[in-house]
């Protein structure tokens, strides 16, 4: 499975023994969507099947669980997950780690610092915290709650409820089951556009946890429900769940647009309605969520130089302009719901591979690669053009540009050496 010097990359061509001198890269991919297209078009890259030796593996979680601990990897080899990524991307583990991190901050740095982690709803894990949940439920009569299986995706198994009887019926059904759920206070006052609920998908790439090194992608999108929001219809998932897999079943779903807005469009709308300063503060608060989540698992994730991770954060905005973290995805959907969506995801994945840099085209000192901005490198990364008076203010100097212009192609022309045998793009 592991790359060995001197193997043949193509018929009749013997590879040189030094990794730096290799002219092709072998990849293995467990998906048949956009990432397969991007990998297949990369100059000098070839796909290997079955047990063939590879240099980069874009794998699914099942492959990781079965194979990671049994694989020897040479220094240059890269794989698309950290081995225990579930500490952040499994719903119950994420909340557990955030709660622990928040308590540590309160103990070591005070309540004010701990309050910066107040961005996830009141949450309990079931069945283990069932009695704690019941106590909280009785204290907030009439509130809406949402149940989610901890390890499923695409909205599967999720339901809303207001009566304890509903949860008791679920508990009886789960008597002989091993699946865990989380139950959360439902955000009853989401920010609405045209009467519809939406959430934000934000992409963050981590190349190291020790030290923590994280990149934020400029593009992202808002995912809209196709049906107008109402708390009187809590049984209709098309009203409350923004997952594309759910919305495709809605009668008002538009397959051409995919019920999405680009992040740039949303930022322009919010700026026009609420003002530039308010929106800049809002996006600064989003930076806080992105980094705090990573810090909450920094001492738990098994750091490995072979690993990188592309996370998809799901964040909800309420009508008071407060941001709520919904979940973090280790394998954010790479299937495209429209041509615009496909183009955005192709750029995202191309730039992910640029940062992984199997070809050795970067210097390692870049603060921007394509659409990615380096937001954290063992500390906040400041903008290069920040003036000295502003350096103490993270609000003005943070190297993040979510929802800003993404001139990735011209930026790549400036920083990347051509592929072997290729003219500069």
One Martini backbone bead per residue (centre of mass of N, CA, C, O) as a GRO file, in nm:
protein
  425
    1UNK     BB    1   0.054   0.064  -0.015
    2UNK     BB    2   0.327   0.185  -0.008
    3UNK     BB    3   0.556   0.383  -0.113
    4UNK     BB    4   0.826   0.318  -0.348
    5UNK     BB    5   1.115   0.336  -0.472
    6UNK     BB    6   1.122   0.294  -0.828
    7UNK     BB    7   0.857   0.308  -0.944
    8UNK     BB    8   0.605   0.294  -1.181
    9UNK     BB    9   0.403   0.543  -1.337
   10UNK     BB   10   0.458   0.448  -1.634
   11UNK     BB   11   0.494   0.319  -1.919
   12UNK     BB   12   0.845   0.316  -1.953
   13UNK     BB   13   0.875   0.463  -1.658
   14UNK     BB   14   1.128   0.549  -1.431
   15UNK     BB   15   1.150   0.639  -1.123
   16UNK     BB   16   1.289   0.826  -0.909
   17UNK     BB   17   1.409   0.807  -0.579
   18UNK     BB   18   1.336   1.096  -0.529
   19UNK     BB   19   1.065   1.270  -0.442
   20UNK     BB   20   1.138   1.552  -0.569
   21UNK     BB   21   1.176   1.397  -0.869
   22UNK     BB   22   0.899   1.339  -0.916
   23UNK     BB   23   0.633   1.333  -1.190
   24UNK     BB   24   0.425   1.157  -1.016
   25UNK     BB   25   0.096   1.085  -0.869
   26UNK     BB   26  -0.065   0.870  -0.646
   27UNK     BB   27  -0.413   0.789  -0.618
   28UNK     BB   28  -0.682   0.753  -0.378
   29UNK     BB   29  -1.049   0.703  -0.407
   30UNK     BB   30  -1.379   0.685  -0.229
   31UNK     BB   31  -1.509   0.870  -0.459
   32UNK     BB   32  -1.781   0.986  -0.714
   33UNK     BB   33  -1.714   1.298  -0.736
   34UNK     BB   34  -1.559   1.591  -0.744
   35UNK     BB   35  -1.285   1.479  -0.643
   36UNK     BB   36  -1.241   1.290  -0.883
   37UNK     BB   37  -1.221   1.512  -1.095
   38UNK     BB   38  -0.982   1.671  -0.973
   39UNK     BB   39  -0.774   1.443  -0.961
   40UNK     BB   40  -0.794   1.360  -1.272
   41UNK     BB   41  -0.687   1.668  -1.369
   42UNK     BB   42  -0.417   1.641  -1.246
   43UNK     BB   43  -0.105   1.689  -1.319
   44UNK     BB   44   0.056   1.374  -1.289
   45UNK     BB   45  -0.194   1.207  -1.204
   46UNK     BB   46  -0.278   0.877  -1.071
   47UNK     BB   47  -0.483   0.604  -1.047
   48UNK     BB   48  -0.548   0.363  -0.796
   49UNK     BB   49  -0.630   0.030  -0.730
   50UNK     BB   50  -0.706  -0.124  -0.466
   51UNK     BB   51  -0.370  -0.228  -0.364
   52UNK     BB   52  -0.231   0.002  -0.459
   53UNK     BB   53   0.006   0.232  -0.462
   54UNK     BB   54   0.025   0.542  -0.267
   55UNK     BB   55   0.036   0.902  -0.185
   56UNK     BB   56  -0.283   0.966  -0.196
   57UNK     BB   57  -0.575   0.957   0.033
   58UNK     BB   58  -0.924   0.985  -0.035
   59UNK     BB   59  -1.105   0.897   0.230
   60UNK     BB   60  -1.307   0.723   0.426
   61UNK     BB   61  -1.395   0.638   0.744
   62UNK     BB   62  -1.393   0.329   0.704
   63UNK     BB   63  -1.107   0.301   0.599
   64UNK     BB   64  -0.964   0.427   0.840
   65UNK     BB   65  -1.051   0.221   1.059
   66UNK     BB   66  -0.930  -0.040   0.903
   67UNK     BB   67  -0.615   0.083   0.809
   68UNK     BB   68  -0.433   0.287   0.960
   69UNK     BB   69  -0.296   0.096   1.188
   70UNK     BB   70  -0.174  -0.097   0.926
   71UNK     BB   71   0.005   0.146   0.816
   72UNK     BB   72   0.277   0.233   0.625
   73UNK     BB   73   0.438   0.562   0.600
   74UNK     BB   74   0.579   0.778   0.427
   75UNK     BB   75   0.655   1.104   0.452
   76UNK     BB   76   0.486   1.202   0.181
   77UNK     BB   77   0.233   1.093   0.276
   78UNK     BB   78  -0.133   1.133   0.232
   79UNK     BB   79  -0.433   1.198   0.435
   80UNK     BB   80  -0.789   1.307   0.478
   81UNK     BB   81  -0.741   1.218   0.792
   82UNK     BB   82  -0.780   1.200   1.114
   83UNK     BB   83  -0.808   0.926   1.308
   84UNK     BB   84  -0.992   1.108   1.546
   85UNK     BB   85  -1.210   1.315   1.415
   86UNK     BB   86  -1.474   1.254   1.593
   87UNK     BB   87  -1.419   1.461   1.827
   88UNK     BB   88  -1.563   1.685   1.625
   89UNK     BB   89  -1.782   1.520   1.417
   90UNK     BB   90  -1.927   1.411   1.657
   91UNK     BB   91  -2.179   1.538   1.828
   92UNK     BB   92  -2.113   1.439   2.122
   93UNK     BB   93  -1.808   1.500   2.121
   94UNK     BB   94  -1.815   1.798   2.060
   95UNK     BB   95  -1.969   1.884   2.316
   96UNK     BB   96  -1.782   1.761   2.524
   97UNK     BB   97  -1.528   1.930   2.440
   98UNK     BB   98  -1.654   2.212   2.473
   99UNK     BB   99  -1.726   2.189   2.772
  100UNK     BB  100  -1.440   2.134   2.875
  101UNK     BB  101  -1.310   2.389   2.756
  102UNK     BB  102  -1.490   2.593   2.905
  103UNK     BB  103  -1.403   2.508   3.193
  104UNK     BB  104  -1.103   2.567   3.157
  105UNK     BB  105  -1.131   2.868   3.098
  106UNK     BB  106  -1.272   2.946   3.364
  107UNK     BB  107  -1.041   2.844   3.551
  108UNK     BB  108  -0.786   3.001   3.397
  109UNK     BB  109  -0.948   3.290   3.263
  110UNK     BB  110  -1.249   3.303   3.304
  111UNK     BB  111  -1.574   3.392   3.220
  112UNK     BB  112  -1.527   3.574   2.976
  113UNK     BB  113  -1.375   3.361   2.808
  114UNK     BB  114  -1.590   3.132   2.827
  115UNK     BB  115  -1.820   3.300   2.677
  116UNK     BB  116  -1.691   3.247   2.384
  117UNK     BB  117  -1.847   2.943   2.395
  118UNK     BB  118  -2.151   3.063   2.344
  119UNK     BB  119  -2.246   2.863   2.048
  120UNK     BB  120  -2.423   2.628   2.180
  121UNK     BB  121  -2.670   2.447   2.249
  122UNK     BB  122  -2.853   2.288   2.460
  123UNK     BB  123  -2.708   1.965   2.556
  124UNK     BB  124  -2.781   1.608   2.519
  125UNK     BB  125  -2.717   1.270   2.591
  126UNK     BB  126  -2.856   0.978   2.443
  127UNK     BB  127  -2.932   0.799   2.729
  128UNK     BB  128  -2.723   0.902   2.957
  129UNK     BB  129  -2.888   1.211   2.994
  130UNK     BB  130  -3.195   1.187   3.046
  131UNK     BB  131  -3.248   1.308   3.334
  132UNK     BB  132  -3.127   1.586   3.275
  133UNK     BB  133  -3.320   1.655   3.049
  134UNK     BB  134  -3.587   1.641   3.204
  135UNK     BB  135  -3.525   1.874   3.394
  136UNK     BB  136  -3.496   2.088   3.167
  137UNK     BB  137  -3.769   2.048   3.032
  138UNK     BB  138  -3.944   2.134   3.286
  139UNK     BB  139  -3.815   2.433   3.287
  140UNK     BB  140  -3.916   2.453   2.953
  141UNK     BB  141  -4.205   2.493   2.883
  142UNK     BB  142  -4.279   2.486   2.526
  143UNK     BB  143  -4.035   2.401   2.401
  144UNK     BB  144  -3.810   2.327   2.143
  145UNK     BB  145  -3.683   2.018   2.018
  146UNK     BB  146  -3.389   1.825   1.901
  147UNK     BB  147  -3.319   1.521   1.729
  148UNK     BB  148  -2.993   1.340   1.698
  149UNK     BB  149  -2.792   1.145   1.549
  150UNK     BB  150  -2.445   1.121   1.594
  151UNK     BB  151  -2.370   0.933   1.302
  152UNK     BB  152  -2.537   1.099   1.101
  153UNK     BB  153  -2.671   1.215   0.784
  154UNK     BB  154  -2.884   1.411   0.589
  155UNK     BB  155  -3.119   1.414   0.827
  156UNK     BB  156  -3.118   1.147   0.959
  157UNK     BB  157  -3.334   1.093   1.238
  158UNK     BB  158  -3.471   1.370   1.257
  159UNK     BB  159  -3.652   1.550   1.527
  160UNK     BB  160  -3.928   1.724   1.658
  161UNK     BB  161  -4.029   1.853   1.994
  162UNK     BB  162  -4.264   1.914   2.303
  163UNK     BB  163  -4.307   1.626   2.418
  164UNK     BB  164  -4.221   1.381   2.640
  165UNK     BB  165  -4.362   1.145   2.500
  166UNK     BB  166  -4.182   1.137   2.248
  167UNK     BB  167  -3.921   1.052   2.406
  168UNK     BB  168  -4.038   0.797   2.539
  169UNK     BB  169  -4.096   0.646   2.281
  170UNK     BB  170  -3.807   0.644   2.185
  171UNK     BB  171  -3.686   0.493   2.431
  172UNK     BB  172  -3.837   0.229   2.380
  173UNK     BB  173  -3.721   0.179   2.091
  174UNK     BB  174  -3.406   0.190   2.215
  175UNK     BB  175  -3.362  -0.052   2.411
  176UNK     BB  176  -3.199  -0.245   2.176
  177UNK     BB  177  -3.009  -0.010   2.117
  178UNK     BB  178  -2.684   0.169   2.037
  179UNK     BB  179  -2.775   0.435   1.954
  180UNK     BB  180  -2.700   0.770   1.964
  181UNK     BB  181  -2.811   1.087   2.097
  182UNK     BB  182  -2.908   1.424   2.054
  183UNK     BB  183  -3.037   1.697   2.254
  184UNK     BB  184  -3.180   2.018   2.158
  185UNK     BB  185  -3.225   2.334   2.155
  186UNK     BB  186  -3.425   2.502   1.958
  187UNK     BB  187  -3.405   2.748   1.718
  188UNK     BB  188  -3.686   2.968   1.709
  189UNK     BB  189  -3.511   3.243   1.583
  190UNK     BB  190  -3.443   3.259   1.288
  191UNK     BB  191  -3.304   3.384   1.027
  192UNK     BB  192  -3.481   3.539   0.757
  193UNK     BB  193  -3.544   3.468   0.401
  194UNK     BB  194  -3.833   3.487   0.265
  195UNK     BB  195  -3.927   3.306   0.525
  196UNK     BB  196  -3.649   3.144   0.539
  197UNK     BB  197  -3.443   2.911   0.635
  198UNK     BB  198  -3.085   2.910   0.730
  199UNK     BB  199  -2.748   2.809   0.664
  200UNK     BB  200  -2.393   2.767   0.707
  201UNK     BB  201  -2.116   2.693   0.492
  202UNK     BB  202  -1.788   2.620   0.618
  203UNK     BB  203  -1.436   2.614   0.531
  204UNK     BB  204  -1.181   2.407   0.692
  205UNK     BB  205  -0.826   2.368   0.711
  206UNK     BB  206  -0.612   2.108   0.848
  207UNK     BB  207  -0.249   2.034   0.891
  208UNK     BB  208  -0.237   2.093   1.214
  209UNK     BB  209  -0.233   2.058   1.582
  210UNK     BB  210   0.098   2.035   1.627
  211UNK     BB  211   0.059   2.289   1.550
  212UNK     BB  212  -0.190   2.501   1.484
  213UNK     BB  213  -0.323   2.478   1.138
  214UNK     BB  214  -0.542   2.711   0.967
  215UNK     BB  215  -0.788   2.731   0.699
  216UNK     BB  216  -0.987   2.972   0.514
  217UNK     BB  217  -1.253   2.985   0.301
  218UNK     BB  218  -1.409   3.224   0.105
  219UNK     BB  219  -1.603   3.018   0.033
  220UNK     BB  220  -1.959   2.954   0.042
  221UNK     BB  221  -2.288   2.890   0.198
  222UNK     BB  222  -2.638   2.912   0.180
  223UNK     BB  223  -2.897   2.707   0.317
  224UNK     BB  224  -3.225   2.648   0.210
  225UNK     BB  225  -3.540   2.642   0.263
  226UNK     BB  226  -3.835   2.581   0.066
  227UNK     BB  227  -4.002   2.636   0.325
  228UNK     BB  228  -4.169   2.815   0.523
  229UNK     BB  229  -4.147   2.932   0.833
  230UNK     BB  230  -4.275   2.726   1.119
  231UNK     BB  231  -4.385   2.626   1.449
  232UNK     BB  232  -4.657   2.467   1.356
  233UNK     BB  233  -4.449   2.259   1.171
  234UNK     BB  234  -4.248   2.022   1.315
  235UNK     BB  235  -4.296   1.768   1.100
  236UNK     BB  236  -4.147   1.942   0.873
  237UNK     BB  237  -3.835   1.920   0.732
  238UNK     BB  238  -3.857   2.153   0.507
  239UNK     BB  239  -3.864   2.384   0.735
  240UNK     BB  240  -3.587   2.292   0.927
  241UNK     BB  241  -3.404   2.140   0.709
  242UNK     BB  242  -3.117   2.216   0.496
  243UNK     BB  243  -3.068   1.966   0.367
  244UNK     BB  244  -3.052   1.859   0.050
  245UNK     BB  245  -3.174   1.573   0.090
  246UNK     BB  246  -3.440   1.704   0.195
  247UNK     BB  247  -3.512   1.939  -0.016
  248UNK     BB  248  -3.557   1.757  -0.272
  249UNK     BB  249  -3.861   1.681  -0.154
  250UNK     BB  250  -3.961   1.949  -0.210
  251UNK     BB  251  -4.193   2.122  -0.401
  252UNK     BB  252  -3.993   2.405  -0.413
  253UNK     BB  253  -3.754   2.289  -0.544
  254UNK     BB  254  -3.444   2.410  -0.705
  255UNK     BB  255  -3.222   2.249  -0.914
  256UNK     BB  256  -3.058   2.494  -1.031
  257UNK     BB  257  -2.986   2.632  -0.735
  258UNK     BB  258  -3.014   2.448  -0.465
  259UNK     BB  259  -3.085   2.648  -0.231
  260UNK     BB  260  -2.844   2.872  -0.283
  261UNK     BB  261  -2.596   3.092  -0.150
  262UNK     BB  262  -2.344   3.274  -0.174
  263UNK     BB  263  -2.149   3.426   0.055
  264UNK     BB  264  -2.127   3.698  -0.092
  265UNK     BB  265  -2.432   3.752  -0.113
  266UNK     BB  266  -2.491   3.748   0.189
  267UNK     BB  267  -2.297   3.972   0.275
  268UNK     BB  268  -2.426   4.196   0.106
  269UNK     BB  269  -2.704   4.185   0.233
  270UNK     BB  270  -2.623   4.237   0.531
  271UNK     BB  271  -2.481   4.508   0.477
  272UNK     BB  272  -2.728   4.660   0.360
  273UNK     BB  273  -2.906   4.612   0.629
  274UNK     BB  274  -2.667   4.651   0.885
  275UNK     BB  275  -2.385   4.704   0.804
  276UNK     BB  276  -2.048   4.679   0.808
  277UNK     BB  277  -1.974   4.661   1.110
  278UNK     BB  278  -2.172   4.437   1.190
  279UNK     BB  279  -2.063   4.221   0.986
  280UNK     BB  280  -1.771   4.214   1.082
  281UNK     BB  281  -1.843   4.118   1.364
  282UNK     BB  282  -1.985   3.859   1.279
  283UNK     BB  283  -1.732   3.730   1.134
  284UNK     BB  284  -1.557   3.732   1.384
  285UNK     BB  285  -1.737   3.535   1.544
  286UNK     BB  286  -1.686   3.305   1.348
  287UNK     BB  287  -1.387   3.274   1.394
  288UNK     BB  288  -1.417   3.190   1.688
  289UNK     BB  289  -1.562   2.923   1.635
  290UNK     BB  290  -1.354   2.784   1.454
  291UNK     BB  291  -1.116   2.790   1.662
  292UNK     BB  292  -1.242   2.677   1.925
  293UNK     BB  293  -1.300   2.398   1.817
  294UNK     BB  294  -1.004   2.320   1.767
  295UNK     BB  295  -0.904   2.373   2.059
  296UNK     BB  296  -1.092   2.157   2.201
  297UNK     BB  297  -0.908   1.913   2.030
  298UNK     BB  298  -0.595   1.949   2.032
  299UNK     BB  299  -0.539   1.730   2.284
  300UNK     BB  300  -0.696   1.478   2.127
  301UNK     BB  301  -0.587   1.476   1.867
  302UNK     BB  302  -0.404   1.280   1.648
  303UNK     BB  303  -0.115   1.373   1.545
  304UNK     BB  304  -0.019   1.378   1.186
  305UNK     BB  305   0.183   1.439   0.912
  306UNK     BB  306  -0.016   1.276   0.703
  307UNK     BB  307  -0.247   1.472   0.789
  308UNK     BB  308  -0.569   1.598   0.683
  309UNK     BB  309  -0.850   1.851   0.693
  310UNK     BB  310  -1.188   1.896   0.568
  311UNK     BB  311  -1.417   2.116   0.693
  312UNK     BB  312  -1.777   2.140   0.769
  313UNK     BB  313  -1.950   2.406   0.875
  314UNK     BB  314  -2.251   2.454   1.075
  315UNK     BB  315  -2.431   2.770   1.075
  316UNK     BB  316  -2.645   2.976   1.273
  317UNK     BB  317  -2.875   3.247   1.236
  318UNK     BB  318  -3.030   3.481   1.422
  319UNK     BB  319  -3.244   3.763   1.481
  320UNK     BB  320  -2.986   3.879   1.673
  321UNK     BB  321  -2.706   3.795   1.540
  322UNK     BB  322  -2.655   3.503   1.633
  323UNK     BB  323  -2.431   3.237   1.658
  324UNK     BB  324  -2.465   2.879   1.571
  325UNK     BB  325  -2.353   2.570   1.634
  326UNK     BB  326  -2.428   2.260   1.489
  327UNK     BB  327  -2.177   2.141   1.308
  328UNK     BB  328  -1.910   1.905   1.213
  329UNK     BB  329  -1.757   1.798   0.909
  330UNK     BB  330  -1.545   1.549   0.768
  331UNK     BB  331  -1.754   1.488   0.505
  332UNK     BB  332  -1.833   1.701   0.311
  333UNK     BB  333  -2.022   1.758   0.063
  334UNK     BB  334  -1.923   1.705  -0.298
  335UNK     BB  335  -2.182   1.732  -0.415
  336UNK     BB  336  -2.365   1.880  -0.675
  337UNK     BB  337  -2.657   2.109  -0.722
  338UNK     BB  338  -2.484   2.283  -0.932
  339UNK     BB  339  -2.274   2.455  -1.128
  340UNK     BB  340  -2.185   2.656  -0.911
  341UNK     BB  341  -2.121   2.442  -0.700
  342UNK     BB  342  -1.911   2.288  -0.863
  343UNK     BB  343  -1.708   2.518  -0.904
  344UNK     BB  344  -1.655   2.575  -0.607
  345UNK     BB  345  -1.557   2.282  -0.528
  346UNK     BB  346  -1.324   2.267  -0.720
  347UNK     BB  347  -1.164   2.503  -0.600
  348UNK     BB  348  -1.144   2.392  -0.314
  349UNK     BB  349  -0.992   2.123  -0.392
  350UNK     BB  350  -0.755   2.239  -0.541
  351UNK     BB  351  -0.652   2.409  -0.293
  352UNK     BB  352  -0.612   2.173  -0.106
  353UNK     BB  353  -0.388   2.042  -0.283
  354UNK     BB  354  -0.198   2.280  -0.275
  355UNK     BB  355  -0.145   2.265   0.034
  356UNK     BB  356  -0.042   1.976   0.042
  357UNK     BB  357   0.191   1.966  -0.174
  358UNK     BB  358   0.314   1.715  -0.346
  359UNK     BB  359   0.504   1.895  -0.555
  360UNK     BB  360   0.661   2.138  -0.420
  361UNK     BB  361   0.546   2.467  -0.478
  362UNK     BB  362   0.599   2.572  -0.197
  363UNK     BB  363   0.749   2.746   0.086
  364UNK     BB  364   0.562   2.773   0.374
  365UNK     BB  365   0.488   3.112   0.395
  366UNK     BB  366   0.201   3.126   0.328
  367UNK     BB  367  -0.121   3.315   0.363
  368UNK     BB  368  -0.200   3.229   0.062
  369UNK     BB  369  -0.415   2.981  -0.124
  370UNK     BB  370  -0.607   3.099  -0.320
  371UNK     BB  371  -0.902   3.067  -0.124
  372UNK     BB  372  -0.698   3.050   0.109
  373UNK     BB  373  -0.661   3.151   0.453
  374UNK     BB  374  -0.444   3.203   0.704
  375UNK     BB  375  -0.574   3.204   1.045
  376UNK     BB  376  -0.380   2.975   1.189
  377UNK     BB  377  -0.035   2.975   1.355
  378UNK     BB  378  -0.005   2.936   1.666
  379UNK     BB  379  -0.194   3.174   1.595
  380UNK     BB  380  -0.282   3.461   1.484
  381UNK     BB  381  -0.319   3.594   1.159
  382UNK     BB  382  -0.196   3.865   1.003
  383UNK     BB  383  -0.214   4.114   0.808
  384UNK     BB  384   0.016   4.255   0.598
  385UNK     BB  385  -0.143   4.559   0.597
  386UNK     BB  386  -0.110   4.621   0.883
  387UNK     BB  387  -0.103   4.850   1.117
  388UNK     BB  388   0.047   4.903   1.417
  389UNK     BB  389  -0.217   5.009   1.568
  390UNK     BB  390  -0.382   4.725   1.485
  391UNK     BB  391  -0.230   4.466   1.600
  392UNK     BB  392  -0.412   4.442   1.876
  393UNK     BB  393  -0.660   4.398   1.666
  394UNK     BB  394  -0.837   4.131   1.552
  395UNK     BB  395  -1.066   4.266   1.392
  396UNK     BB  396  -0.856   4.404   1.169
  397UNK     BB  397  -0.616   4.158   1.131
  398UNK     BB  398  -0.749   3.920   1.039
  399UNK     BB  399  -0.686   3.649   0.803
  400UNK     BB  400  -0.999   3.702   0.689
  401UNK     BB  401  -1.239   3.637   0.384
  402UNK     BB  402  -1.529   3.575   0.421
  403UNK     BB  403  -1.714   3.670   0.139
  404UNK     BB  404  -1.500   3.755  -0.044
  405UNK     BB  405  -1.300   3.792  -0.284
  406UNK     BB  406  -1.213   3.518  -0.529
  407UNK     BB  407  -0.891   3.540  -0.684
  408UNK     BB  408  -0.742   3.255  -0.724
  409UNK     BB  409  -0.603   3.239  -1.003
  410UNK     BB  410  -0.419   3.491  -0.980
  411UNK     BB  411  -0.281   3.401  -0.717
  412UNK     BB  412  -0.157   3.133  -0.824
  413UNK     BB  413   0.025   3.262  -1.041
  414UNK     BB  414   0.217   3.402  -0.823
  415UNK     BB  415   0.300   3.131  -0.630
  416UNK     BB  416   0.321   2.908  -0.852
  417UNK     BB  417   0.476   2.664  -0.976
  418UNK     BB  418   0.498   2.477  -1.220
  419UNK     BB  419   0.440   2.205  -1.341
  420UNK     BB  420   0.582   1.950  -1.465
  421UNK     BB  421   0.603   2.053  -1.799
  422UNK     BB  422   0.473   2.340  -1.735
  423UNK     BB  423   0.338   2.621  -1.790
  424UNK     BB  424   0.260   2.906  -1.675
  425UNK     BB  425  -0.070   3.011  -1.584
   0.00000   0.00000   0.00000
